[in-house]
Amino acid sequence: MKTITLTAHAKLNLSLDILRKREDGYHDLRMVMQSISLHDDVTVEEVDGSGIRAATNLDYLPQDDKNLAVRAAHAFFAATGLPEVGLRITIEKRIPVCAGMAGGSTDAAAVLRALRALYAPHLTDGELERMGETVGSDVPYCVRGGTALAEGRGERLTTLPALPTCFVVVCKPAFSISTPELFGRVRVGELVLHPDTEGLCRALAAGELGGVARRMYNVFEDVLPGAYREVFSIRSRLLEGGALGAIMTGSGPTVFGLFQEETQAKAAFAALSAAYPQTFLEKTV
Ligand code: C5P
């Protein structure tokens, strides 16, 4: 029986800007995305019989079509016209759930890449990214990975020069934030600050880590409900610990900081992990 295991990397937003609300209810975004070493392991196995199911080490996650990984498998067979086979998808989750790190989307993207490897090796990355669009806004980026500008709903991608090597401390507080709810709080005309996306892209092109870190900004930080103020205290702790820049990723609540110095990153990681079990010391990939 055919089987394959792939790594599914988490993403961070080096920037997140909301440009306008669209007629279809989505928002036009402008985001610089970065994948990091933190990852899930996704195994796709062909099994006897029909049906596609997902099992994870977190028993509260759905195993049926509510799981993006299962939806991605259905989207793959629908788009390619290949007959659907029975599949068991096993996901070893390490990326925190509902955290702004595209955990579900990256598992879905890994399923698309796995099914391409098993059944349709001729498919291009572009074709796989378009399949991902139907599964979720972040899935096309997760197919591509690396450093990229994501526009439109998140599906219009431009690969950017890689972020210079650095250390990343990632910290997720215990609560979760609903993405649609946070989008619902945004009045685009009332946003006071926007990230300097062009400047950030120029800093990437020049290989200036400090220039990137200084320009990191996420407009969602502007509309966070007061109950989520812990995000700002984590951000301050990262900056006081020597981070060149620190922001919330995606719709949060995870906060990360970029560090040039390993010793500072390790110290910040140790201090935060004492208070927040879901703290990670990672590198960019
Ligand atoms: O595409 P996805 O299912 O990941 O999006 C989740 C929710 O986030 C959408 O239902 C929508 O409320 C919001 N969203 C948005 N604009 C985007 C992406 C997501 O408003 N570009």
Residues whose N, C-alpha, C, O or C-beta is under 5 A from the ligand:
A	BS01	C5P	G25 Y26 H27 L29 V135 G136 S137 D138 G152 R153 G154 T179 P180 F183
